[in-house]
Amino acid sequence: MKKFTKKLAAAAMALTMLAGTGCAAAGKSADSEDKLGIVCTIFPEYDWVREILGDKADGAEITYLLDKGADLHSFQPTAEDIAKISRCDLFIYVGGESDEWAEDALKEATNKDMKVIDLLSTVGDGAKVEELKEGMEPEEEEEEAEGEGEGEEEPEYDEHVWLSLKNAETICGEIEKALAELDPDNSDTYKANLDAYNEKLSALDSDFKTLIDGAGGTTLIFGDRFPFRYFADDYGIDYYAAFVGCSAETEASFKTIAFLAEKADELNADTIYTIENSDGKIAQAIIGASSKGGMTVAELNSVQSVSREQIEGGATYLSLMRKNYDVLKADIG
């Protein structure tokens, strides 16, 4: 699709630069020669690896590529990123259209024994095709395709599988399996850490279910893109939003804003939601177009690209999902 052309070109350039550096660029540094090399694209993968490694994390060199808080859908790998992937022991990525560059990076890998986990493949039949709901702003490329009479494209899958706590358990199981195969001497530790972490995931999943069931039906209005499809489906939440989860669009038409404002009135909504790093302009426009007063804007975190500063401040996958619980509870609890 057109919105990824620049990303793929950037990845190709990075691969060319890597090839030009010779074999030295692909080797591990002397101080990390005996450590497991693990590369993760998004924050949940990175945090899950740390949880399952536990006190063995010092024996691994873990790289989190989006640690500057970049968005998954606009991330462009550097030559250094490609080099780290090339030589690592375990590479974990989402597997969707946003990181198609990873497929090219894997073809250039110097470590042919590398273990690879992509999240969409791990959830298998649980992967969902991206949903264009009533009232959503169509993407420019879709409008162009319709105008040009192009044939039907391959289905585009919603990449945000990590926002389902059930999917998180499945993916963590695959991570534990890969770590145990790479480091069998510590496999019992990894299994114990996984079991303890799954209990926490299950407890939060139960809390969300109790909250949503107690509300007797929940519909969210998003003045933003909507990456929470897997989360919403887990608990029977309905929603209306300005854009699909993987959209690159940032400007909503008057028609979209008017539709969402009408839905907010119809549902007597108290809250218009955004995701992290939103400027809130669309949410405020919806409130301005609504005939209902007293609405507020609240943020739900998509947990994909947490910054290094947030990590140092104690952010984890579970803490951010718990914060999402608190935000929903304040609205519907």
Sine and cosine of phi, psi and omega as CSV:
sin_phi,cos_phi,sin_psi,cos_psi,sin_omega,cos_omega
0.00,0.00,0.42,-0.91,-0.19,-0.98
-0.90,0.44,-0.56,0.83,-0.10,-0.99
-0.93,0.37,-0.16,0.99,-0.02,-1.00
-0.96,-0.29,0.04,1.00,-0.04,-1.00
-0.87,0.50,-0.72,0.69,-0.01,-1.00
-0.90,0.43,-0.62,0.79,0.00,-1.00
-0.90,0.43,-0.69,0.73,-0.01,-1.00
-0.92,0.38,-0.59,0.81,0.04,-1.00
-0.91,0.42,-0.64,0.77,0.02,-1.00
-0.91,0.42,-0.65,0.76,0.02,-1.00
-0.90,0.43,-0.66,0.75,0.02,-1.00
-0.88,0.47,-0.65,0.76,0.03,-1.00
-0.90,0.44,-0.66,0.75,0.01,-1.00
-0.89,0.45,-0.63,0.77,0.03,-1.00
-0.91,0.41,-0.63,0.78,0.03,-1.00
-0.90,0.45,-0.67,0.75,0.02,-1.00
-0.90,0.43,-0.63,0.78,0.02,-1.00
-0.90,0.44,-0.70,0.71,-0.01,-1.00
-0.87,0.49,-0.59,0.81,-0.03,-1.00
-0.94,0.33,-0.33,0.94,-0.02,-1.00
-0.99,0.14,-0.22,0.98,0.01,-1.00
0.99,0.15,-0.07,-1.00,-0.10,-0.99
-0.91,0.40,-0.44,0.90,-0.06,-1.00
-0.86,0.52,-0.56,0.83,-0.04,-1.00
-0.92,0.39,-0.41,0.91,-0.08,-1.00
-1.00,-0.03,-0.12,0.99,-0.02,-1.00
-0.99,0.13,0.43,-0.90,0.06,-1.00
-0.97,0.24,0.51,-0.86,0.06,-1.00
-0.93,0.36,0.37,-0.93,-0.09,-1.00
-0.86,0.51,-0.61,0.79,-0.07,-1.00
-0.98,0.19,-0.10,0.99,0.02,-1.00
-0.87,-0.50,0.21,0.98,-0.09,-1.00
-0.84,0.54,-0.61,0.79,-0.07,-1.00
-0.99,-0.11,0.04,1.00,-0.02,-1.00
-1.00,-0.04,0.51,-0.86,0.14,-0.99
-0.92,0.40,0.76,-0.65,0.07,-1.00
-0.99,-0.12,0.89,-0.46,-0.06,-1.00
-0.80,-0.60,0.80,-0.60,0.02,-1.00
-0.87,-0.49,0.79,-0.61,0.01,-1.00
-0.85,-0.53,0.63,-0.78,0.01,-1.00
-0.99,0.11,-0.74,0.67,-0.11,-0.99
-0.91,-0.42,0.25,-0.97,-0.12,-0.99
-0.88,0.47,-0.71,0.70,-0.01,-1.00
-0.81,0.58,-0.68,0.74,0.02,-1.00
-0.85,0.52,-0.74,0.68,-0.02,-1.00
-0.87,0.49,-0.71,0.70,-0.04,-1.00
-0.93,0.36,-0.64,0.77,0.04,-1.00
-0.90,0.44,-0.65,0.76,0.05,-1.00
-0.86,0.51,-0.72,0.70,0.01,-1.00
-0.88,0.48,-0.66,0.76,-0.02,-1.00
-0.90,0.43,-0.68,0.74,-0.06,-1.00
-0.97,0.25,-0.57,0.82,0.10,-1.00
-0.93,0.38,-0.60,0.80,-0.01,-1.00
0.86,0.52,-0.77,-0.64,-0.03,-1.00
-0.97,0.25,0.04,1.00,0.09,-1.00
-1.00,-0.04,0.04,1.00,-0.05,-1.00
-0.88,0.47,-0.45,0.89,0.02,-1.00
-0.92,0.40,-0.30,0.95,0.02,-1.00
-1.00,0.00,0.21,0.98,-0.01,-1.00
-0.74,-0.68,0.51,-0.86,0.13,-0.99
-0.97,-0.26,0.98,-0.20,-0.12,-0.99
-0.98,-0.21,0.84,-0.55,0.02,-1.00
-0.94,-0.35,0.78,-0.63,0.06,-1.00
-0.92,-0.40,0.93,-0.36,-0.19,-0.98
-0.95,0.31,-0.49,0.87,-0.07,-1.00
-0.99,-0.15,0.53,0.85,-0.14,-0.99
-0.96,0.29,-0.07,1.00,0.10,-1.00
-1.00,-0.07,0.12,0.99,0.03,-1.00
1.00,0.09,0.27,0.96,0.02,-1.00
-0.91,0.42,0.47,-0.88,0.04,-1.00
-0.98,0.18,0.67,-0.74,0.01,-1.00
-0.80,0.60,-0.63,0.78,-0.14,-0.99
-0.97,0.22,-0.18,0.98,0.02,-1.00
-0.83,-0.55,0.07,1.00,-0.04,-1.00
-0.91,0.41,0.70,-0.72,0.08,-1.00
-0.84,-0.55,0.86,-0.50,-0.03,-1.00
-0.94,0.34,0.55,-0.84,0.10,-1.00
-1.00,-0.04,0.14,-0.99,0.08,-1.00
-0.88,0.48,-0.59,0.80,0.03,-1.00
-0.91,0.42,-0.63,0.77,0.05,-1.00
-0.88,0.48,-0.72,0.69,-0.01,-1.00
-0.89,0.46,-0.63,0.78,0.01,-1.00
-0.90,0.44,-0.67,0.75,0.01,-1.00
-0.90,0.44,-0.65,0.76,0.04,-1.00
-0.90,0.44,-0.67,0.74,-0.06,-1.00
-0.84,0.54,-0.59,0.81,-0.12,-0.99
-0.96,-0.27,-0.05,1.00,-0.13,-0.99
-0.96,0.28,0.25,-0.97,0.04,-1.00
-1.00,-0.01,-0.49,0.87,-0.01,-1.00
-0.62,-0.78,0.82,-0.57,0.04,-1.00
-0.88,-0.48,0.80,-0.60,-0.01,-1.00
-0.85,-0.53,0.82,-0.57,0.02,-1.00
-0.60,-0.80,0.16,-0.99,-0.11,-0.99
-0.96,0.29,-0.68,0.73,0.04,-1.00
1.00,-0.05,0.10,0.99,0.01,-1.00
-0.99,-0.11,-0.18,-0.98,-0.07,-1.00
-0.93,0.38,-0.44,0.90,-0.03,-1.00
-0.91,0.41,-0.48,0.88,0.03,-1.00
-0.85,-0.53,0.72,0.69,0.12,-0.99
-0.87,0.49,-0.41,0.91,0.04,-1.00
-0.84,0.54,-0.47,0.88,-0.05,-1.00
-0.90,0.44,-0.53,0.85,0.01,-1.00
-0.89,0.45,-0.65,0.76,0.04,-1.00
-0.93,0.37,-0.63,0.78,0.02,-1.00
-0.88,0.47,-0.64,0.77,-0.02,-1.00
-0.92,0.39,-0.53,0.85,0.03,-1.00
-0.90,0.43,-0.42,0.91,-0.03,-1.00
-0.99,-0.11,0.10,1.00,-0.09,-1.00
-0.89,0.46,0.69,-0.72,0.07,-1.00
-1.00,0.03,-0.40,0.92,0.06,-1.00
-1.00,-0.01,0.99,-0.12,-0.06,-1.00
-0.97,0.25,-0.15,0.99,0.05,-1.00
-0.99,-0.13,0.14,0.99,-0.01,-1.00
-0.85,0.53,0.65,-0.76,0.13,-0.99
-1.00,-0.10,0.66,-0.75,-0.09,-1.00
-0.79,-0.62,0.74,-0.67,0.08,-1.00
-0.82,-0.57,0.85,-0.52,0.19,-0.98
-0.91,-0.41,0.70,-0.71,-0.21,-0.98
-0.90,0.43,-0.65,0.76,-0.03,-1.00
-0.90,0.44,-0.66,0.76,0.05,-1.00
-0.92,0.39,-0.57,0.82,-0.03,-1.00
-0.90,0.43,-0.62,0.79,0.00,-1.00
-0.99,0.13,-0.16,0.99,0.15,-0.99
0.85,0.53,-0.83,-0.56,-0.03,-1.00
-0.92,0.39,-0.18,0.98,0.04,-1.00
-0.98,0.22,-0.17,0.99,0.05,-1.00
-0.93,0.37,0.69,-0.73,-0.09,-1.00
-0.92,-0.39,0.65,-0.76,0.12,-0.99
-0.94,0.34,0.66,-0.75,-0.03,-1.00
-0.84,0.54,0.68,-0.74,-0.14,-0.99
-0.96,-0.28,0.86,-0.51,0.10,-0.99
-0.99,-0.10,0.99,-0.14,-0.07,-1.00
-1.00,0.10,0.28,-0.96,0.06,-1.00
-0.79,0.62,0.74,-0.67,0.07,-1.00
1.00,-0.01,-0.21,0.98,-0.02,-1.00
-0.95,0.31,0.55,-0.83,0.07,-1.00
-0.95,0.31,0.84,-0.54,0.06,-1.00
-0.94,0.35,0.53,-0.85,0.04,-1.00
-0.97,0.26,0.50,-0.87,-0.05,-1.00
-0.84,0.55,-0.65,0.76,-0.06,-1.00
-0.91,0.41,-0.53,0.85,0.04,-1.00
-0.93,0.36,-0.65,0.76,0.03,-1.00
-0.90,0.43,-0.65,0.76,0.01,-1.00
-0.90,0.44,-0.66,0.75,-0.01,-1.00
-0.89,0.46,-0.66,0.75,0.02,-1.00
-0.90,0.43,-0.66,0.75,-0.02,-1.00
-0.92,0.39,-0.52,0.85,-0.03,-1.00
-1.00,0.01,-0.09,1.00,0.01,-1.00
0.93,0.37,0.52,0.85,-0.01,-1.00
-0.94,0.34,0.43,-0.90,0.03,-1.00
-0.93,0.36,0.18,-0.98,-0.03,-1.00
-0.92,0.39,0.74,-0.67,-0.01,-1.00
-1.00,0.08,0.20,-0.98,0.11,-0.99
-0.89,0.46,0.54,-0.84,0.00,-1.00
-0.88,0.47,0.64,-0.77,0.02,-1.00
-0.98,-0.18,0.87,-0.49,-0.07,-1.00
-1.00,0.07,0.60,-0.80,0.10,-0.99
-0.93,0.37,0.84,-0.54,-0.15,-0.99
-0.99,0.11,-0.24,0.97,-0.25,-0.97
-1.00,0.10,0.75,0.66,-0.09,-1.00
-0.90,0.43,-0.42,0.91,-0.08,-1.00
-0.93,0.36,-0.25,0.97,-0.03,-1.00
-0.99,0.14,0.00,1.00,0.20,-0.98
-0.99,-0.10,0.85,-0.52,0.03,-1.00
-0.90,0.43,-0.48,0.88,0.06,-1.00
-0.93,0.36,-0.68,0.73,0.08,-1.00
-0.89,0.46,-0.60,0.80,0.01,-1.00
-0.85,0.53,-0.67,0.74,0.03,-1.00
-0.88,0.48,-0.69,0.73,0.00,-1.00
-0.89,0.46,-0.72,0.69,-0.03,-1.00
-0.92,0.39,-0.66,0.75,0.03,-1.00
-0.87,0.49,-0.56,0.83,0.06,-1.00
-0.89,0.46,-0.64,0.77,0.03,-1.00
-0.94,0.35,-0.60,0.80,0.04,-1.00
-0.90,0.43,-0.70,0.71,0.02,-1.00
-0.87,0.49,-0.67,0.75,0.00,-1.00
-0.88,0.47,-0.70,0.72,0.00,-1.00
-0.91,0.41,-0.67,0.74,0.00,-1.00
-0.91,0.42,-0.63,0.78,0.01,-1.00
-0.91,0.42,-0.58,0.81,0.02,-1.00
-0.95,0.30,-0.57,0.82,0.02,-1.00
-0.97,0.24,-0.49,0.87,-0.08,-1.00
-0.66,-0.75,0.93,0.36,-0.09,-1.00
-0.87,0.49,-0.42,0.91,-0.01,-1.00
-0.89,0.45,-0.42,0.91,-0.02,-1.00
-0.92,-0.39,0.31,0.95,-0.08,-1.00
-0.88,0.48,-0.60,0.80,0.01,-1.00
-0.90,0.44,-0.62,0.78,0.03,-1.00
-0.90,0.43,-0.69,0.73,-0.02,-1.00
-0.90,0.43,-0.62,0.78,0.01,-1.00
-0.92,0.39,-0.66,0.75,0.02,-1.00
-0.90,0.43,-0.66,0.75,0.03,-1.00
-0.90,0.43,-0.64,0.77,0.04,-1.00
-0.89,0.46,-0.72,0.70,-0.03,-1.00
-0.88,0.48,-0.66,0.75,0.00,-1.00
-0.92,0.40,-0.63,0.77,-0.02,-1.00
-0.94,0.33,-0.64,0.77,0.02,-1.00
-0.88,0.48,-0.54,0.84,0.06,-1.00
-0.89,0.45,-0.63,0.78,0.02,-1.00
-0.93,0.36,-0.67,0.75,0.05,-1.00
-0.88,0.48,-0.69,0.72,-0.01,-1.00
-0.91,0.43,-0.62,0.78,0.00,-1.00
-0.91,0.41,-0.68,0.73,0.01,-1.00
-0.93,0.36,-0.62,0.79,0.07,-1.00
-0.85,0.53,-0.69,0.73,0.02,-1.00
-0.90,0.44,-0.62,0.78,0.02,-1.00
-0.90,0.44,-0.69,0.73,0.04,-1.00
-0.88,0.47,-0.70,0.72,-0.02,-1.00
-0.88,0.48,-0.70,0.71,0.01,-1.00
-0.89,0.46,-0.68,0.74,0.00,-1.00
-0.89,0.46,-0.77,0.64,-0.07,-1.00
-0.93,0.36,-0.67,0.74,0.03,-1.00
-0.88,0.48,-0.62,0.79,-0.01,-1.00
-0.92,0.39,-0.41,0.91,0.00,-1.00
-0.98,0.20,-0.25,0.97,0.05,-1.00
0.92,0.40,0.58,0.81,0.00,-1.00
0.93,-0.37,0.83,-0.55,-0.09,-1.00
-0.73,-0.68,0.75,-0.66,0.11,-0.99
-0.80,-0.59,0.80,-0.59,-0.03,-1.00
-0.97,-0.23,0.62,-0.79,0.09,-1.00
-0.95,-0.32,0.87,-0.50,-0.03,-1.00
-0.94,-0.35,0.87,-0.49,0.14,-0.99
-1.00,-0.01,0.85,0.53,-0.18,-0.98
-0.10,-0.99,-0.06,-1.00,0.20,-0.98
-0.97,0.24,0.30,-0.95,-0.13,-0.99
-0.86,-0.52,1.00,-0.09,0.01,-1.00
-1.00,0.01,0.10,0.99,-0.17,-0.99
-0.99,-0.16,0.44,0.90,-0.05,-1.00
-0.85,0.53,-0.73,0.68,-0.04,-1.00
-0.91,0.41,-0.67,0.75,0.05,-1.00
-0.88,0.48,-0.75,0.66,-0.03,-1.00
-0.88,0.48,-0.68,0.73,-0.01,-1.00
-0.91,0.40,-0.53,0.85,0.02,-1.00
-0.87,0.50,-0.56,0.83,-0.13,-0.99
-0.89,-0.45,0.17,0.99,0.04,-1.00
0.94,0.34,0.54,0.84,0.03,-1.00
-1.00,0.05,0.71,-0.71,0.12,-0.99
-0.99,-0.14,0.27,-0.96,-0.05,-1.00
-0.36,-0.93,0.35,-0.94,0.22,-0.98
-0.74,-0.67,0.61,-0.79,-0.09,-1.00
-0.51,-0.86,0.28,-0.96,0.00,-1.00
-0.97,0.26,-0.61,0.79,-0.08,-1.00
-0.65,-0.76,0.34,-0.94,0.13,-0.99
-0.94,0.35,0.25,-0.97,-0.13,-0.99
-0.88,0.48,-0.58,0.82,-0.06,-1.00
-0.98,-0.19,0.24,0.97,-0.05,-1.00
-0.91,0.41,0.54,-0.84,0.11,-0.99
-0.98,-0.18,0.01,1.00,-0.03,-1.00
-0.97,0.25,0.52,-0.85,0.01,-1.00
-0.77,-0.64,-0.22,0.98,-0.03,-1.00
-0.94,-0.35,0.84,-0.54,0.02,-1.00
-0.99,-0.14,0.61,-0.79,0.01,-1.00
-0.97,0.26,0.27,-0.96,0.07,-1.00
-0.86,0.51,-0.61,0.79,-0.01,-1.00
-0.87,0.50,-0.70,0.72,0.00,-1.00
-0.91,0.41,-0.70,0.71,0.00,-1.00
-0.89,0.45,-0.68,0.73,0.00,-1.00
-0.90,0.44,-0.64,0.76,0.02,-1.00
-0.88,0.47,-0.72,0.69,-0.03,-1.00
-0.93,0.37,-0.58,0.82,0.06,-1.00
-0.91,0.42,-0.64,0.77,0.03,-1.00
-0.91,0.43,-0.65,0.76,0.03,-1.00
-0.91,0.41,-0.64,0.77,0.03,-1.00
-0.87,0.49,-0.66,0.75,0.04,-1.00
-0.91,0.41,-0.72,0.70,-0.03,-1.00
-0.87,0.49,-0.63,0.78,-0.04,-1.00
-1.00,-0.02,-0.03,1.00,-0.06,-1.00
0.81,0.59,0.70,0.71,-0.07,-1.00
-0.94,0.35,0.63,-0.78,0.08,-1.00
-0.99,-0.12,-0.28,0.96,-0.16,-0.99
-0.69,-0.73,0.68,-0.73,0.21,-0.98
-0.94,-0.33,0.78,-0.62,-0.11,-0.99
-0.99,-0.13,0.50,-0.87,0.18,-0.98
-0.76,-0.65,0.12,-0.99,0.17,-0.99
-0.97,-0.25,0.14,-0.99,-0.03,-1.00
-0.85,0.53,0.50,-0.87,0.03,-1.00
0.94,0.35,0.19,0.98,0.07,-1.00
-0.97,0.23,0.55,-0.84,0.09,-1.00
-0.99,0.13,-0.12,0.99,0.09,-1.00
0.97,0.25,0.06,1.00,-0.09,-1.00
-0.91,0.41,-0.65,0.76,-0.02,-1.00
-0.93,0.37,-0.67,0.74,0.03,-1.00
-0.87,0.50,-0.69,0.73,0.00,-1.00
-0.92,0.39,-0.57,0.82,0.04,-1.00
-0.91,0.42,-0.62,0.79,0.04,-1.00
-0.90,0.44,-0.71,0.71,0.02,-1.00
-0.89,0.47,-0.65,0.76,0.01,-1.00
-0.91,0.42,-0.52,0.85,-0.02,-1.00
-1.00,0.06,-0.18,0.98,-0.03,-1.00
-0.99,0.14,0.48,-0.88,0.08,-1.00
-1.00,0.01,-0.07,1.00,-0.03,-1.00
-0.99,-0.11,0.78,-0.62,0.03,-1.00
-1.00,-0.02,0.16,-0.99,0.13,-0.99
0.99,0.14,0.13,0.99,0.01,-1.00
-0.98,0.20,0.51,-0.86,0.03,-1.00
-0.85,-0.53,0.24,-0.97,0.06,-1.00
-0.96,-0.26,0.73,-0.68,0.04,-1.00
-0.76,-0.65,0.48,-0.88,-0.07,-1.00
-0.94,-0.33,0.75,-0.67,0.21,-0.98
-0.94,-0.35,0.68,-0.73,-0.10,-0.99
-1.00,-0.07,0.79,-0.61,0.01,-1.00
-0.99,0.11,-0.05,1.00,0.21,-0.98
0.86,0.52,0.39,0.92,-0.08,-1.00
-1.00,-0.01,-0.61,0.79,-0.16,-0.99
-0.69,-0.73,0.94,0.33,0.01,-1.00
-0.98,0.21,0.70,-0.72,-0.07,-1.00
-0.97,0.23,0.31,-0.95,0.05,-1.00
-0.87,0.50,-0.60,0.80,0.02,-1.00
-0.89,0.45,-0.65,0.76,0.03,-1.00
-0.91,0.41,-0.62,0.79,0.02,-1.00
-0.90,0.44,-0.71,0.70,0.02,-1.00
-0.89,0.45,-0.42,0.91,0.05,-1.00
-0.99,0.11,0.03,1.00,0.09,-1.00
0.97,-0.24,0.11,0.99,-0.01,-1.00
-0.91,0.41,0.71,-0.70,0.11,-0.99
-0.72,-0.69,0.21,-0.98,0.08,-1.00
-0.84,0.55,-0.73,0.68,-0.04,-1.00
-0.92,0.38,-0.62,0.78,-0.02,-1.00
-0.92,0.40,-0.61,0.80,0.00,-1.00
-0.96,0.29,-0.61,0.80,0.08,-1.00
-0.93,0.36,-0.56,0.83,0.07,-1.00
-0.91,0.41,-0.61,0.79,0.06,-1.00
-0.90,0.44,-0.63,0.78,0.08,-1.00
-0.87,0.49,-0.63,0.77,0.06,-1.00
-0.87,0.50,-0.71,0.70,-0.03,-1.00
-0.89,0.46,-0.64,0.77,0.02,-1.00
-0.90,0.44,-0.72,0.70,0.02,-1.00
-0.91,0.42,-0.64,0.77,0.00,-1.00
-0.89,0.46,-0.62,0.79,0.02,-1.00
-0.90,0.44,-0.46,0.89,-0.02,-1.00
-1.00,0.00,-0.72,0.70,-0.15,-0.99
-0.90,-0.44,-0.14,0.99,-0.09,-1.00
-0.96,0.29,0.00,0.00,0.00,0.00
